[in-house]
Amino acid sequence: MTKEYSFKADIAGVRLDRFVGERCPELSRTHARELIESGLITVNNKAAKPSVKLNPGDKISITIPPAPQPDLEAEDIPLKIIYEDEDVLVVDKPAGLAVHPAPGHPSHTLVNAVLNYLPSLAGEDDSLRPGIVHRLDKDTSGLILVAKNRVAQANLSAQFKNRIVKKTYLALVKGKLTPEQGIIEAAIGRDRHHRQRMAVVSKGREARTEYRVVKYYGNHTLLEIKPETGRTHQIRVHLAAIGFPVVGDAAYGLKSPRFPRQFLHANKIVFRLPSTSDFVEFESPLPPDLEKGLKEIN
Protein backbone atom coordinates (compact mmCIF):
# COMPACT_ATOMS: atom_id res chain seq x y z
CA MET A 1 0.00 0.00 0.00
CA THR A 2 1.32 3.42 -0.96
CA LYS A 3 1.95 5.74 1.99
CA GLU A 4 1.85 9.53 1.78
CA TYR A 5 3.09 12.06 4.32
CA SER A 6 3.29 15.83 4.44
CA PHE A 7 5.44 17.91 6.79
CA LYS A 8 6.46 21.52 7.23
CA ALA A 9 10.08 22.31 7.97
CA ASP A 10 10.53 23.94 11.37
CA ILE A 11 14.33 24.20 11.43
CA ALA A 12 16.44 26.32 9.11
CA GLY A 13 19.36 24.81 7.23
CA VAL A 14 18.70 21.11 7.75
CA ARG A 15 19.33 18.86 4.73
CA LEU A 16 16.25 17.40 3.06
CA ASP A 17 17.41 13.76 3.34
CA ARG A 18 18.22 14.18 7.02
CA PHE A 19 14.90 15.89 7.74
CA VAL A 20 12.98 13.09 6.02
CA GLY A 21 14.94 10.42 7.87
CA GLU A 22 14.11 12.01 11.22
CA ARG A 23 10.43 12.56 10.48
CA CYS A 24 9.87 9.13 8.85
CA PRO A 25 11.64 6.54 11.02
CA GLU A 26 10.65 3.78 8.59
CA LEU A 27 12.96 5.35 5.98
CA SER A 28 16.71 5.06 6.18
CA ARG A 29 18.67 8.05 4.90
CA THR A 30 19.71 5.98 1.86
CA HIS A 31 16.10 5.10 1.07
CA ALA A 32 15.10 8.74 1.54
CA ARG A 33 17.75 9.83 -0.99
CA GLU A 34 16.46 7.25 -3.48
CA LEU A 35 12.91 8.56 -3.15
CA ILE A 36 14.11 12.17 -3.48
CA GLU A 37 16.08 11.35 -6.63
CA SER A 38 13.03 9.55 -8.03
CA GLY A 39 10.87 12.63 -7.51
CA LEU A 40 8.75 10.97 -4.83
CA ILE A 41 9.80 13.48 -2.20
CA THR A 42 9.28 17.13 -3.11
CA VAL A 43 9.81 20.53 -1.49
CA ASN A 44 6.99 23.00 -2.07
CA ASN A 45 5.67 20.62 -4.78
CA LYS A 46 8.95 20.75 -6.71
CA ALA A 47 11.71 18.20 -7.20
CA ALA A 48 14.80 18.80 -5.10
CA LYS A 49 18.22 17.36 -4.36
CA PRO A 50 18.89 15.34 -1.18
CA SER A 51 21.37 17.98 -0.03
CA VAL A 52 19.04 20.97 -0.39
CA LYS A 53 18.82 23.04 2.80
CA LEU A 54 15.30 23.64 4.06
CA ASN A 55 13.75 26.88 5.25
CA PRO A 56 11.11 27.13 7.99
CA GLY A 57 7.69 26.69 6.43
CA ASP A 58 8.86 24.63 3.45
CA LYS A 59 6.32 21.91 2.63
CA ILE A 60 7.82 18.45 2.24
CA SER A 61 5.61 15.87 0.53
CA ILE A 62 6.59 12.21 0.72
CA THR A 63 5.22 9.29 -1.29
CA ILE A 64 6.43 5.82 -0.32
CA PRO A 65 5.42 3.17 -2.86
CA PRO A 66 4.83 -0.38 -1.63
CA ALA A 67 7.91 -2.55 -1.63
CA PRO A 68 7.88 -5.43 -4.10
CA GLN A 69 6.89 -8.58 -2.27
CA PRO A 70 8.56 -11.90 -2.96
CA ASP A 71 6.36 -14.95 -3.32
CA LEU A 72 5.91 -16.80 -0.07
CA GLU A 73 6.87 -20.45 -0.22
CA ALA A 74 6.16 -23.26 2.19
CA GLU A 75 9.34 -24.69 3.73
CA ASP A 76 9.77 -27.92 5.62
CA ILE A 77 10.99 -26.38 8.88
CA PRO A 78 10.17 -28.20 12.14
CA LEU A 79 7.56 -26.53 14.35
CA LYS A 80 7.17 -27.11 18.06
CA ILE A 81 3.41 -26.68 18.47
CA ILE A 82 2.25 -26.79 22.08
CA TYR A 83 -1.44 -26.05 21.42
CA GLU A 84 -3.74 -26.06 18.42
CA ASP A 85 -7.45 -25.67 17.78
CA GLU A 86 -9.51 -24.53 14.79
CA ASP A 87 -8.42 -20.91 15.24
CA VAL A 88 -4.95 -20.69 16.69
CA LEU A 89 -1.53 -22.27 16.98
CA VAL A 90 0.70 -21.68 19.99
CA VAL A 91 4.26 -22.23 18.78
CA ASP A 92 7.44 -22.44 20.82
CA LYS A 93 9.78 -20.55 18.48
CA PRO A 94 13.51 -21.34 18.57
CA ALA A 95 16.12 -18.62 18.59
CA GLY A 96 17.55 -17.85 15.16
CA LEU A 97 14.21 -18.13 13.34
CA ALA A 98 12.75 -14.84 12.09
CA VAL A 99 8.97 -14.55 12.37
CA HIS A 100 8.27 -13.33 8.84
CA PRO A 101 10.18 -12.45 5.65
CA ALA A 102 11.90 -9.08 5.62
CA PRO A 103 14.99 -7.51 4.05
CA GLY A 104 17.93 -9.71 5.00
CA HIS A 105 15.89 -12.88 5.48
CA PRO A 106 13.40 -13.33 2.60
CA SER A 107 12.82 -17.00 3.45
CA HIS A 108 13.34 -19.65 6.15
CA THR A 109 11.02 -17.93 8.62
CA LEU A 110 8.24 -18.99 10.95
CA VAL A 111 5.73 -17.98 8.27
CA ASN A 112 7.34 -20.32 5.74
CA ALA A 113 7.21 -23.13 8.31
CA VAL A 114 3.55 -22.46 9.15
CA LEU A 115 2.58 -22.44 5.47
CA ASN A 116 4.13 -25.89 5.12
CA TYR A 117 2.14 -27.13 8.13
CA LEU A 118 -1.04 -25.27 7.18
CA PRO A 119 -1.23 -24.68 3.38
CA SER A 120 -4.74 -23.23 3.67
CA LEU A 121 -3.30 -20.18 5.44
CA ALA A 122 -1.90 -18.92 2.13
CA GLY A 123 -5.43 -18.21 0.92
CA GLU A 124 -6.36 -16.29 4.06
CA ASP A 125 -3.92 -13.41 3.61
CA ASP A 126 -1.93 -12.11 0.62
CA SER A 127 0.64 -10.28 2.76
CA LEU A 128 4.05 -11.51 3.89
CA ARG A 129 2.66 -12.09 7.38
CA PRO A 130 -0.29 -14.49 7.09
CA GLY A 131 -1.51 -15.46 10.54
CA ILE A 132 0.97 -13.24 12.38
CA VAL A 133 -0.56 -11.13 15.17
CA HIS A 134 2.62 -10.29 17.13
CA ARG A 135 6.35 -10.80 16.84
CA LEU A 136 9.43 -12.00 18.62
CA ASP A 137 12.92 -10.87 17.66
CA LYS A 138 14.81 -13.39 15.55
CA ASP A 139 17.16 -14.29 18.42
CA THR A 140 14.44 -14.33 21.09
CA SER A 141 12.99 -17.75 21.80
CA GLY A 142 9.61 -18.66 23.18
CA LEU A 143 5.86 -18.59 22.73
CA ILE A 144 4.14 -16.94 19.80
CA LEU A 145 0.54 -17.05 18.59
CA VAL A 146 -0.42 -17.74 14.98
CA ALA A 147 -4.00 -17.23 13.75
CA LYS A 148 -5.34 -19.92 11.41
CA ASN A 149 -8.03 -17.80 9.75
CA ARG A 150 -9.00 -14.16 9.23
CA VAL A 151 -11.67 -14.10 11.93
CA ALA A 152 -9.23 -15.43 14.51
CA GLN A 153 -6.55 -13.03 13.32
CA ALA A 154 -8.87 -10.05 13.81
CA ASN A 155 -9.88 -11.36 17.24
CA LEU A 156 -6.32 -11.86 18.46
CA SER A 157 -5.18 -8.54 17.00
CA ALA A 158 -7.95 -6.80 18.94
CA GLN A 159 -6.85 -8.61 22.12
CA PHE A 160 -3.32 -7.26 21.66
CA LYS A 161 -4.61 -3.77 20.92
CA ASN A 162 -6.76 -3.79 24.06
CA ARG A 163 -3.92 -5.30 26.15
CA ILE A 164 -5.89 -8.42 26.99
CA VAL A 165 -2.99 -10.66 26.02
CA LYS A 166 -0.40 -10.92 28.81
CA LYS A 167 3.15 -11.96 27.94
CA THR A 168 5.93 -12.84 30.35
CA TYR A 169 9.63 -13.11 29.53
CA LEU A 170 12.73 -14.33 31.31
CA ALA A 171 15.81 -12.16 30.86
CA LEU A 172 19.30 -12.32 32.30
CA VAL A 173 20.97 -8.94 32.76
CA LYS A 174 24.47 -7.89 33.66
CA GLY A 175 24.67 -6.44 37.16
CA LYS A 176 22.70 -6.80 40.39
CA LEU A 177 19.44 -4.98 39.74
CA THR A 178 17.72 -3.33 42.68
CA PRO A 179 15.06 -2.78 43.84
CA GLU A 180 13.77 -6.31 43.28
CA GLN A 181 10.57 -5.08 41.65
CA GLY A 182 9.96 -2.05 39.52
CA ILE A 183 8.45 -0.44 36.45
CA ILE A 184 10.41 1.20 33.67
CA GLU A 185 8.51 3.96 31.88
CA ALA A 186 10.33 5.62 28.99
CA ALA A 187 9.17 6.50 25.48
CA ILE A 188 10.80 4.53 22.66
CA GLY A 189 11.49 5.60 19.08
CA ARG A 190 13.98 5.12 16.27
CA ASP A 191 17.60 5.81 17.23
CA ARG A 192 18.63 8.93 15.27
CA HIS A 193 22.23 7.77 14.96
CA HIS A 194 21.63 4.05 14.26
CA ARG A 195 18.54 3.67 12.09
CA GLN A 196 18.25 -0.10 12.62
CA ARG A 197 18.06 0.35 16.38
CA MET A 198 15.51 1.76 18.80
CA ALA A 199 16.24 4.07 21.73
CA VAL A 200 14.66 5.94 24.61
CA VAL A 201 13.71 9.28 23.04
CA SER A 202 11.63 12.18 24.30
CA LYS A 203 9.25 12.14 21.31
CA GLY A 204 8.92 8.37 21.09
CA ARG A 205 5.87 6.20 21.77
CA GLU A 206 4.75 5.40 25.30
CA ALA A 207 6.43 2.26 26.65
CA ARG A 208 6.07 0.57 30.04
CA THR A 209 7.88 -2.53 31.32
CA GLU A 210 7.35 -4.26 34.67
CA TYR A 211 10.10 -6.44 36.12
CA ARG A 212 10.66 -8.73 39.10
CA VAL A 213 13.92 -10.31 40.25
CA VAL A 214 13.78 -14.11 40.11
CA LYS A 215 17.31 -14.81 41.33
CA TYR A 216 20.76 -13.25 41.57
CA TYR A 217 23.63 -15.11 39.93
CA GLY A 218 26.82 -13.41 41.11
CA ASN A 219 27.01 -10.18 39.12
CA HIS A 220 23.97 -11.15 37.03
CA THR A 221 20.22 -10.96 37.65
CA LEU A 222 17.54 -13.25 36.27
CA LEU A 223 14.37 -11.24 35.73
CA GLU A 224 10.73 -11.95 35.05
CA ILE A 225 9.56 -9.26 32.62
CA LYS A 226 6.01 -8.21 31.82
CA PRO A 227 5.84 -5.60 29.04
CA GLU A 228 2.62 -3.61 29.24
CA THR A 229 3.16 -2.12 25.79
CA GLY A 230 4.59 -3.76 22.68
CA ARG A 231 7.23 -1.47 21.22
CA THR A 232 9.98 -2.83 18.99
CA HIS A 233 12.89 -4.15 21.09
CA GLN A 234 11.14 -2.72 24.17
CA ILE A 235 12.58 -5.01 26.85
CA ARG A 236 16.12 -4.80 25.48
CA VAL A 237 16.01 -1.01 25.11
CA HIS A 238 14.49 -0.37 28.54
CA LEU A 239 16.93 -2.61 30.41
CA ALA A 240 19.92 -1.13 28.58
CA ALA A 241 18.62 2.38 29.33
CA ILE A 242 18.70 1.77 33.09
CA GLY A 243 22.20 0.31 32.91
CA PHE A 244 21.35 -3.40 33.05
CA PRO A 245 21.60 -4.70 29.46
CA VAL A 246 20.42 -8.17 28.47
CA VAL A 247 23.35 -10.60 28.51
CA GLY A 248 24.45 -11.63 25.02
CA ASP A 249 22.64 -8.72 23.34
CA ALA A 250 25.18 -7.42 20.82
CA ALA A 251 22.94 -4.53 19.71
CA TYR A 252 22.06 -2.96 23.07
CA GLY A 253 24.45 -4.64 25.48
CA LEU A 254 27.53 -6.79 25.21
CA LYS A 255 28.37 -10.10 23.63
CA SER A 256 28.92 -12.98 26.03
CA PRO A 257 31.18 -16.05 25.65
CA ARG A 258 28.57 -18.16 27.50
CA PHE A 259 25.56 -16.92 25.57
CA PRO A 260 25.88 -16.75 21.77
CA ARG A 261 22.57 -14.88 21.58
CA GLN A 262 20.54 -12.58 23.81
CA PHE A 263 19.22 -14.17 26.99
CA LEU A 264 15.55 -13.36 26.36
CA HIS A 265 12.83 -16.01 26.35
CA ALA A 266 9.06 -15.56 26.04
CA ASN A 267 8.12 -18.15 28.64
CA LYS A 268 4.43 -17.47 29.29
CA ILE A 269 1.39 -16.16 27.42
CA VAL A 270 -2.22 -15.65 28.53
CA PHE A 271 -5.04 -14.84 26.11
CA ARG A 272 -8.69 -15.56 25.31
CA LEU A 273 -9.46 -18.38 22.88
CA PRO A 274 -11.23 -16.80 19.89
CA SER A 275 -13.76 -19.65 19.79
CA THR A 276 -14.92 -19.55 23.43
CA SER A 277 -13.47 -16.35 24.98
CA ASP A 278 -12.08 -18.52 27.78
CA PHE A 279 -8.72 -17.43 29.18
CA VAL A 280 -5.90 -19.92 28.62
CA GLU A 281 -2.28 -19.89 29.76
CA PHE A 282 0.74 -21.61 28.23
CA GLU A 283 4.32 -21.86 29.43
CA SER A 284 7.67 -22.73 27.87
CA PRO A 285 10.75 -23.75 29.89
CA LEU A 286 14.14 -22.15 29.24
CA PRO A 287 15.70 -23.70 26.14
CA PRO A 288 18.89 -25.77 26.58
CA ASP A 289 21.31 -23.08 25.39
CA LEU A 290 20.14 -20.58 28.01
CA GLU A 291 19.79 -23.21 30.73
CA LYS A 292 23.36 -24.40 30.12
CA GLY A 293 24.81 -20.89 30.33
CA LEU A 294 22.84 -20.15 33.48
CA LYS A 295 24.29 -23.20 35.22
CA GLU A 296 27.80 -22.13 34.28
CA ILE A 297 27.48 -18.79 36.09
CA ASN A 298 25.59 -20.19 39.10
BAKE-226956 format. One record per residue (C-alpha): z, y, x; residue number from 1. Coordinates in pm, 1 decimal, always signed. Last residue first. Layout:
N
> z:y:x:i
> Z:Y:X:NUM .
...
END
This chain:
298
> z:y:x:i
> +3909.7:-2019.0:+2559.3:298 .
> +3608.9:-1878.7:+2747.8:297 .
> +3427.9:-2212.7:+2780.4:296 .
> +3522.2:-2320.4:+2429.3:295 .
> +3347.7:-2015.2:+2283.6:294 .
> +3032.6:-2089.0:+2481.3:293 .
> +3011.9:-2440.0:+2336.2:292 .
> +3073.3:-2321.1:+1979.3:291 .
> +2800.9:-2058.2:+2014.0:290 .
> +2538.6:-2308.4:+2130.9:289 .
> +2658.0:-2577.2:+1888.5:288 .
> +2613.7:-2370.1:+1570.5:287 .
> +2924.4:-2215.4:+1413.5:286 .
> +2988.6:-2374.6:+1075.2:285 .
> +2787.5:-2273.2:+766.8:284 .
> +2943.1:-2185.7:+432.1:283 .
> +2823.2:-2160.7:+73.7:282 .
> +2975.6:-1988.7:-228.2:281 .
> +2862.3:-1992.1:-589.8:280 .
> +2917.8:-1742.9:-872.0:279 .
> +2777.9:-1852.4:-1207.6:278 .
> +2497.8:-1635.5:-1346.9:277 .
> +2343.1:-1955.2:-1491.5:276 .
> +1979.0:-1965.1:-1376.2:275 .
> +1989.1:-1679.6:-1122.7:274 .
> +2288.4:-1837.6:-945.7:273 .
> +2531.3:-1556.3:-868.6:272 .
> +2610.6:-1484.1:-504.3:271 .
> +2853.4:-1565.0:-221.7:270 .
> +2741.9:-1616.1:+139.0:269 .
> +2929.3:-1746.8:+442.9:268 .
> +2863.9:-1815.4:+812.2:267 .
> +2603.9:-1556.4:+906.2:266 .
> +2635.2:-1601.1:+1283.4:265 .
> +2636.5:-1336.3:+1555.0:264 .
> +2698.5:-1417.4:+1921.6:263 .
> +2380.9:-1258.4:+2054.5:262 .
> +2158.0:-1487.6:+2257.3:261 .
> +2177.2:-1674.7:+2588.5:260 .
> +2557.2:-1692.3:+2555.6:259 .
> +2750.4:-1815.6:+2857.0:258 .
> +2565.4:-1604.8:+3117.6:257 .
> +2602.9:-1297.6:+2892.3:256 .
> +2363.1:-1010.4:+2836.6:255 .
> +2520.9:-678.6:+2753.1:254 .
> +2547.9:-463.8:+2445.1:253 .
> +2306.6:-295.5:+2206.0:252 .
> +1970.5:-452.6:+2293.7:251 .
> +2082.0:-741.7:+2517.8:250 .
> +2333.8:-871.8:+2264.2:249 .
> +2501.7:-1163.5:+2444.7:248 .
> +2850.7:-1059.6:+2334.8:247 .
> +2846.9:-817.0:+2042.4:246 .
> +2946.2:-470.2:+2160.0:245 .
> +3305.1:-340.2:+2134.8:244 .
> +3290.5:+30.6:+2220.5:243 .
> +3309.3:+177.3:+1869.6:242 .
> +2932.6:+237.9:+1862.3:241 .
> +2858.3:-113.1:+1991.5:240 .
> +3040.9:-261.5:+1692.9:239 .
> +2853.8:-37.3:+1449.3:238 .
> +2510.5:-100.6:+1600.6:237 .
> +2548.0:-480.2:+1612.5:236 .
> +2684.8:-500.7:+1258.3:235 .
> +2417.0:-271.9:+1114.1:234 .
> +2109.2:-415.1:+1289.2:233 .
> +1898.7:-283.1:+997.8:232 .
> +2121.6:-147.5:+723.3:231 .
> +2268.3:-376.1:+459.1:230 .
> +2578.6:-211.7:+316.4:229 .
> +2924.1:-361.0:+262.2:228 .
> +2903.9:-559.6:+584.3:227 .
> +3181.6:-820.7:+601.0:226 .
> +3262.2:-926.5:+956.4:225 .
> +3504.9:-1194.8:+1073.3:224 .
> +3573.4:-1123.7:+1437.0:223 .
> +3627.2:-1324.7:+1754.1:222 .
> +3764.8:-1095.6:+2022.2:221 .
> +3703.0:-1114.5:+2397.0:220 .
> +3912.2:-1018.4:+2701.0:219 .
> +4110.7:-1341.2:+2681.6:218 .
> +3992.8:-1511.2:+2363.2:217 .
> +4157.0:-1325.1:+2075.9:216 .
> +4133.4:-1481.0:+1731.0:215 .
> +4010.7:-1410.8:+1378.1:214 .
> +4024.6:-1030.8:+1391.8:213 .
> +3909.9:-873.3:+1066.3:212 .
> +3612.0:-644.4:+1010.4:211 .
> +3467.3:-426.4:+734.6:210 .
> +3132.2:-253.1:+787.6:209 .
> +3003.6:+57.4:+607.4:208 .
> +2665.3:+226.5:+642.9:207 .
> +2529.6:+540.0:+474.8:206 .
> +2177.2:+620.0:+587.1:205 .
> +2109.4:+837.4:+891.5:204 .
> +2131.4:+1214.2:+925.1:203 .
> +2429.6:+1218.0:+1163.1:202 .
> +2303.7:+928.0:+1370.5:201 .
> +2461.2:+594.1:+1466.3:200 .
> +2172.8:+407.0:+1623.8:199 .
> +1880.0:+176.3:+1551.3:198 .
> +1638.2:+34.8:+1805.7:197 .
> +1262.1:-10.3:+1824.9:196 .
> +1208.9:+366.6:+1853.7:195 .
> +1425.6:+405.2:+2162.6:194 .
> +1496.3:+776.7:+2222.7:193 .
> +1527.2:+893.2:+1863.4:192 .
> +1722.5:+581.0:+1760.4:191 .
> +1627.3:+512.3:+1397.9:190 .
> +1908.2:+560.3:+1149.4:189 .
> +2265.7:+452.6:+1079.8:188 .
> +2548.2:+650.0:+917.5:187 .
> +2899.0:+561.7:+1032.8:186 .
> +3188.4:+396.2:+850.7:185 .
> +3366.7:+119.7:+1040.9:184 .
> +3645.3:-44.4:+844.8:183 .
> +3951.7:-205.2:+995.9:182 .
> +4165.5:-507.8:+1056.5:181 .
> +4327.6:-630.8:+1377.1:180 .
> +4383.7:-277.8:+1505.7:179 .
> +4268.4:-333.3:+1771.7:178 .
> +3973.8:-497.7:+1944.4:177 .
> +4039.4:-680.2:+2270.2:176 .
> +3716.2:-643.5:+2466.7:175 .
> +3365.6:-789.3:+2446.9:174 .
> +3275.7:-894.4:+2097.0:173 .
> +3229.6:-1232.1:+1929.6:172 .
> +3086.2:-1215.7:+1580.6:171 .
> +3131.0:-1433.0:+1272.8:170 .
> +2952.8:-1311.5:+963.4:169 .
> +3035.1:-1283.6:+593.5:168 .
> +2793.8:-1196.5:+314.7:167 .
> +2880.8:-1091.9:-40.4:166 .
> +2601.9:-1065.8:-299.2:165 .
> +2698.9:-841.5:-589.5:164 .
> +2614.8:-529.9:-392.4:163 .
> +2405.6:-378.9:-676.2:162 .
> +2091.8:-376.6:-461.1:161 .
> +2166.1:-726.1:-332.2:160 .
> +2211.8:-860.6:-684.8:159 .
> +1894.4:-680.2:-794.9:158 .
> +1700.2:-853.6:-517.7:157 .
> +1845.7:-1185.8:-631.7:156 .
> +1724.3:-1136.1:-988.4:155 .
> +1381.2:-1005.5:-887.5:154 .
> +1331.6:-1302.9:-654.5:153 .
> +1451.4:-1542.9:-922.8:152 .
> +1193.4:-1410.1:-1166.9:151 .
> +922.5:-1415.6:-900.3:150 .
> +974.7:-1779.6:-802.7:149 .
> +1141.3:-1991.9:-533.6:148 .
> +1375.4:-1722.6:-399.6:147 .
> +1497.6:-1774.5:-42.2:146 .
> +1859.3:-1704.7:+53.6:145 .
> +1979.9:-1694.3:+414.4:144 .
> +2273.0:-1858.6:+586.0:143 .
> +2317.5:-1866.3:+961.4:142 .
> +2180.0:-1775.3:+1299.1:141 .
> +2109.5:-1432.6:+1443.9:140 .
> +1841.9:-1428.7:+1715.6:139 .
> +1554.9:-1338.6:+1480.8:138 .
> +1766.2:-1086.5:+1291.6:137 .
> +1861.6:-1199.8:+943.1:136 .
> +1683.5:-1080.0:+634.9:135 .
> +1713.4:-1029.2:+261.7:134 .
> +1517.3:-1113.2:-55.6:133 .
> +1238.5:-1324.3:+96.6:132 .
> +1054.0:-1546.4:-151.1:131 .
> +709.4:-1449.2:-29.4:130 .
> +737.7:-1209.2:+265.7:129 .
> +388.5:-1150.9:+405.3:128 .
> +276.4:-1027.5:+63.6:127 .
> +61.6:-1211.4:-193.4:126 .
> +361.1:-1340.6:-392.0:125 .
> +405.8:-1628.6:-635.7:124 .
> +92.3:-1820.8:-542.6:123 .
> +212.6:-1891.9:-190.2:122 .
> +543.9:-2018.3:-330.0:121 .
> +367.1:-2322.8:-474.1:120 .
> +338.5:-2467.6:-123.0:119 .
> +718.5:-2527.2:-103.9:118 .
> +812.7:-2713.1:+214.5:117 .
> +512.0:-2588.5:+412.7:116 .
> +546.8:-2243.8:+257.8:115 .
> +915.5:-2246.4:+355.3:114 .
> +830.6:-2312.7:+720.8:113 .
> +574.4:-2032.0:+734.2:112 .
> +827.0:-1798.0:+572.8:111 .
> +1094.7:-1899.5:+823.5:110 .
> +862.3:-1793.2:+1102.2:109 .
> +615.0:-1965.3:+1333.9:108 .
> +344.9:-1699.9:+1281.7:107 .
> +260.0:-1333.0:+1340.0:106 .
> +548.0:-1287.5:+1589.3:105 .
> +500.0:-970.8:+1792.6:104 .
> +405.4:-751.5:+1499.0:103 .
> +561.9:-908.0:+1190.5:102 .
> +565.2:-1245.4:+1018.0:101 .
> +884.1:-1332.8:+826.8:100 .
> +1237.3:-1455.1:+897.3:99 .
> +1208.5:-1483.9:+1274.9:98 .
> +1333.7:-1813.2:+1421.3:97 .
> +1516.0:-1785.4:+1754.9:96 .
> +1858.8:-1861.7:+1612.4:95 .
> +1856.8:-2134.5:+1350.6:94 .
> +1847.9:-2055.3:+978.4:93 .
> +2082.3:-2244.1:+744.2:92 .
> +1877.7:-2223.2:+425.6:91 .
> +1998.8:-2167.8:+70.3:90 .
> +1697.5:-2227.3:-152.6:89 .
> +1669.3:-2068.8:-495.2:88 .
> +1524.4:-2091.2:-842.3:87 .
> +1479.3:-2453.0:-950.6:86 .
> +1778.4:-2566.7:-745.5:85 .
> +1842.1:-2606.0:-374.2:84 .
> +2142.2:-2604.6:-144.2:83 .
> +2207.7:-2679.0:+224.6:82 .
> +1847.5:-2668.4:+341.0:81 .
> +1805.9:-2710.8:+716.7:80 .
> +1434.6:-2653.4:+756.4:79 .
> +1214.5:-2819.5:+1016.6:78 .
> +887.5:-2638.2:+1098.6:77 .
> +562.0:-2792.0:+976.9:76 .
> +372.9:-2468.7:+933.9:75 .
> +218.6:-2325.6:+616.4:74 .
> -22.0:-2045.1:+686.6:73 .
> -6.7:-1680.3:+591.1:72 .
> -332.0:-1495.3:+636.0:71 .
> -296.1:-1189.9:+856.3:70 .
> -226.7:-858.0:+689.4:69 .
> -410.2:-543.3:+788.3:68 .
> -162.6:-254.8:+791.1:67 .
> -162.8:-38.2:+483.1:66 .
> -285.9:+316.8:+542.4:65 .
> -31.9:+581.8:+643.5:64 .
> -128.9:+929.4:+522.2:63 .
> +71.9:+1221.4:+658.6:62 .
> +53.1:+1587.3:+560.9:61 .
> +224.4:+1844.6:+782.5:60 .
> +262.8:+2191.0:+631.8:59 .
> +345.3:+2462.6:+885.8:58 .
> +642.8:+2669.4:+768.6:57 .
> +798.5:+2713.4:+1111.0:56 .
> +525.4:+2687.7:+1375.1:55 .
> +405.7:+2363.7:+1530.2:54 .
> +279.9:+2303.7:+1881.8:53 .
> -39.3:+2096.5:+1904.2:52 .
> -2.8:+1798.3:+2137.0:51 .
> -118.0:+1533.6:+1888.6:50 .
> -436.2:+1735.6:+1822.0:49 .
> -509.8:+1880.3:+1480.0:48 .
> -720.4:+1820.4:+1170.7:47 .
> -671.4:+2075.5:+895.2:46 .
> -477.8:+2062.4:+567.1:45 .
> -207.4:+2299.9:+698.5:44 .
> -149.4:+2052.6:+980.6:43 .
> -311.0:+1713.5:+927.7:42 .
> -220.1:+1347.8:+980.2:41 .
> -483.1:+1096.5:+875.2:40 .
> -751.2:+1263.0:+1087.1:39 .
> -803.5:+954.5:+1303.0:38 .
> -663.3:+1134.7:+1608.4:37 .
> -348.5:+1217.0:+1410.8:36 .
> -314.6:+855.8:+1290.6:35 .
> -347.5:+724.7:+1646.2:34 .
> -99.1:+983.4:+1774.8:33 .
> +154.0:+874.3:+1509.7:32 .
> +107.0:+510.3:+1609.6:31 .
> +185.7:+598.4:+1970.7:30 .
> +490.0:+805.0:+1867.5:29 .
> +617.8:+506.3:+1671.4:28 .
> +598.4:+535.5:+1296.0:27 .
> +858.9:+377.8:+1065.1:26 .
> +1101.7:+653.8:+1163.7:25 .
> +884.8:+913.4:+987.5:24 .
> +1047.8:+1255.5:+1042.6:23 .
> +1121.6:+1201.0:+1410.9:22 .
> +787.3:+1041.9:+1494.5:21 .
> +601.8:+1308.7:+1297.7:20 .
> +773.8:+1589.3:+1489.5:19 .
> +702.2:+1418.4:+1821.9:18 .
> +334.2:+1376.4:+1741.1:17 .
> +306.1:+1740.0:+1625.1:16 .
> +473.2:+1885.6:+1932.6:15 .
> +775.1:+2110.7:+1869.5:14 .
> +722.7:+2481.2:+1935.9:13 .
> +910.7:+2631.8:+1643.7:12 .
> +1143.1:+2420.0:+1432.5:11 .
> +1136.8:+2394.4:+1052.9:10 .
> +797.4:+2231.2:+1008.0:9 .
> +723.2:+2152.4:+645.8:8 .
> +679.3:+1790.8:+543.7:7 .
> +443.8:+1583.1:+328.9:6 .
> +432.0:+1206.4:+308.8:5 .
> +178.2:+952.8:+184.5:4 .
> +198.9:+573.7:+194.7:3 .
> -95.8:+341.7:+131.8:2 .
> +0.0:+0.0:+0.0:1 .
END
